[in-house]
Amino acid sequence: MSLESLADALRKEFATLGLPIVLEMAIVSTSGTVIYSDLSKAAMEKVSPLYKNLLLMAQGDSLTLALDTTRTIVASRVSNRAILITLTDKKMGIVLTKLEGVRDKFSRLLDEFVASEESKIQVSPPTPEVAVQTKNAPLPSPSVEEIQPPSPPALPETEKAVIAPAEPQPQVVAALPIPAIAGQTKAIIDEAQKRNVVLRALGGAAVAIHCPSAQYNPLAREYPDMDLVGHAEQDREIRKLLADLGLEPIKRFNALHGRKRLKFLDTKSNVGVDIFLDVFEMCHTFDFKKRLNFDLYTLPLGDLLMTKLQIVELVGKDVVDIMAVLLDHEFGSKDPEKIDIDYIARLCADDWGLWKTFSMNAEKILGLVDDYSLKEEEKQIIKSRLSTFLKRLDDEPKTSKWQKRAKVGEKSKWYETV
């Protein structure tokens, strides 16, 4: 299979979606060298810094697909990353849903190409082979050079002033494997504790800290950002801490949202740092002001699980994070390494919308477990805990507030669109 035939095959699969969108494509090596491209100059300039992340990006009425084909591990990365990144563009939500239908075919075509043509795409001196991770080998920690995305093509001096950003852009990020994101997150929290500043991790960074299974396929992933939560009353101390650590503030965002949320960029690793202040507002809202002293580095596991289950439109990274938490941790209370299911059930018993989203997502993940190449006993653990979770939410006595909202049901929207 040649590069052209691979591109044609991918394009044909995409055409089966019946979307009014043109597919533009670049196929690149892990070093960032373009080995096939039909992108316009403008699209090339936009996508080139992001090759290593295997991103799908919206380009008006076209979809630009950058694929890395030099390793067989790329197949799983494509199926996860494609869904992850495009969801950040609200306009592409419909595309994402349909794209799920062909992602396995994309992966199969890439595997076939890698197997038959890998030697032909070594356009630069080959790098050491990186094998698909297994349960016996944790993901390696990259060097700084490996973390950094390749530089975009050089532009004439007259164009540089036009496109140069005035401040760091958090959406253009690299991605760290689990050892790096866990270590980086702990380092920030350790420094915060020295200054009596309260910060705790949530999201993928917290999963990376708590879950051994997140180090191995199929639950392994990379982490393009770090989510933290702190106290609003320590807003100034948090800003100073991150500035002292060399992180760049996203000034416009912080000026508009700084009372509830802050964003910074680690320019050394290109990882975005998102800080929620007391309140976590996404599809559902949680007040974490009194939940920051249960664990040394993260929110309690129950709260961590809730921040994932509250996402109405789950994507690949959220599914594997939820599975990792459930696989590695039992239900219980008064133990930082157990999920406080009673606490979750009480919250859901007073909030029909929260109960609806959690139940809906638990059912959805139950149906997805068999699609992942987990050991049979691991699948059964996740399924059993999801079933226990659903039953516990249903068994908790509901408040009059919950019952009143339940009568309205899905006729009225129960979540916020983010």
C-alpha positions, 0 to 999 in steps of 0.5 A: 500500500502506497501513501497515496492509496492509504490517503485514498482509502482513508478518504473513502471511509470518511466519505461514507459518513455523508458529511458536507465536509472536505477531508484534507490530510497530512501524514507525517513521521514522529519527527514531524517530517511531512511524508504526504500532504494535500493541505493548503498552505494556511492549513499546513501552518496551523497544523504543523506544530501539532503533528505529534499529537495526531490532532483532528482540527476544524478548518471552516467547512473542511476537516484536517486530519494529521496522522502519524504512521511510524509506529503501530501504537498509532492505531489506538492513539488515532481512535482516542485522540481524534475523538478527544481533540475535535470535541473541543470545537463545539461546531464539530460535535455532530462530526465526532459522533459519526466519526466514531463509526469509522475510527476502527476502519481508520485504525485497521488501514493504518495498521496495514500500512505500517506493516507493509510500508514502514521501511519506506517512510523513514525519511530521516534517520530512524529513532529507536523503536517504541513498542505498543505498551503492555501490562508488563511495561509502563509508559516511558517518561519523555525527554524535554525534546520529545515533549516539544512539538516541532516548530511550524514552517518559517514565515516571511517577516511581513507575515510574522507580525500578523499571526504571532499570538499576543500571549500563550495559547492554551489550546496549542499543547503537547501531551505528557505520558503518565509519569511526567504529568503525575510528577509535574502535578505533584511538584506544583502541589508540593510547592503550594503546600510549602507556601500554605496554598491549597491545591488539589488535582482533578481530571486526568492528572489525578487519575494518573496519580491514583491509578496504576492501570492508567499506565498500561494499554488500553487505559493508558493515554497522554495528558495535554493539560493539568486540572487543579482546584484551589480556594478562591480566597487564595486567588492571589497566592495561586497566581503568584505561585504559578508565576514563580514556577515559570508558568505563563498566565492566559491574561485575557481568560483570567481577566474575564473568569479569574474569580472562578477559574484561572488558566496558565501555560507551562511553556517548557512542556506546552502543557496547559494548567487549568485552576478551578476556584472552589467551584467546578462548573461544567455540565454540572456544578460542584462546590469543592470548597470543603473537599480539598483536605481529604487527600494529599494531592487530589480530590477524593476518589468519589469527587474525581469519579463524579467530575468524569461522570458528569460529562454528558458527551463522553469521549475516549479519554473520559471513558478510559479514566472512568474505567481506570478509577473503577478497576483500581479502587473499591467502593468504601468510605473513610479511606482515601483509596476507596470511592465513597459511593454513599456520598455520591448516592446522597448527592444524586438523591437530591438532584435528578439531573445529576442522577440522570447523567451519572446513570446514563454514563454508567450504562453507556460505559457498561456497554463499552467495556467489552470493546477494550482489550482488557483481561476478562477478570478486569472487565468483570471487575469494572462491570460489577462495580458499574452495576453496584454503582447504578443499584446504589444510586437507585436504592438511595431514598430520593428527596421531594426536590428530586421527585418533583424534577423527575416528573418533568424528566427529559422534557427540560434540559438538565445539564449545561452545554460546555 
